Amino acid sequence: MIGEASFYGLFFPWLMVLAMAALGLFWMVRRLLALGGFYRWVWHPALFDIAVYFLILYGITYATYLLQR
């Protein structure tokens, strides 16, 4: 997964592209959890949000790794 993506002549590392995709998906998941009232059961919402973001980032990264093999 070493490489870069080119957008109109600007090169971005793949991890940055995947992190932006994970951020967009995280915002949707966070909104759904908030609407469902899930955060009433969470002890520390900020730590929970960071953990969910990294799990989403890991999932996207692993999926792209499997697709590339």
N, C-alpha and C positions, 0 to 999 in steps of 0.2 A: 504494500500500500504506500510505498514511497513514490512520490510524484507530486504533480501540481495540476491545477485546473486553470485554464486560460479563459478569462472573460474580457473581451475587447482589448487584448494585449497586456492585461494585468494578470500576473501569476499568483495564485493563492494555494497554500498547501492543502492537501486533501483533508487533513484533520480539521482545518478551519471551515471548510465547506460542510463537512459532516457535523461539526459543532453548531453551525447555523441551522442546519436541517433539524437537529435535535432540539434546538431552542424553540423553533416553530412548533414542533410536536409537543414539547413540554408545556408551552403556553396553552395549547388546547386541552391537554390532560389536566393541567392545574385548574383551568376554568370549569371542566366537568366535575372535578373533585370538590371544588368550592360550591358549585350549584347543588351537588348532592349532599352537602353538609358533612363531608368526610373530615374536614379539619377540626370539627368539634372533638374528635377522638384522638387527634394527634397531639402529643405532648409538646413538641417543639417544631412548629411549622417550617421555619427556615431550614433546619437540618433535614427535615423530611423532603423539602423541595430540592435541596442539593442532591440528596441521595436519589431521588426520582430522576433528576436531570442526568446524572451520571449513568444510571441504569439504561435510560433511553439512548444516551450516546454510545454506551457499550453495545446495545442491541443493534443500532444502525451500523456501527463499525464492524461488528461480527457478521452482519448480513452482507455487507459489501465485500468482506473478505471471502465469504462462501461463494458469492456470485463471481468473483474474480478467478477462483481456482478452476 
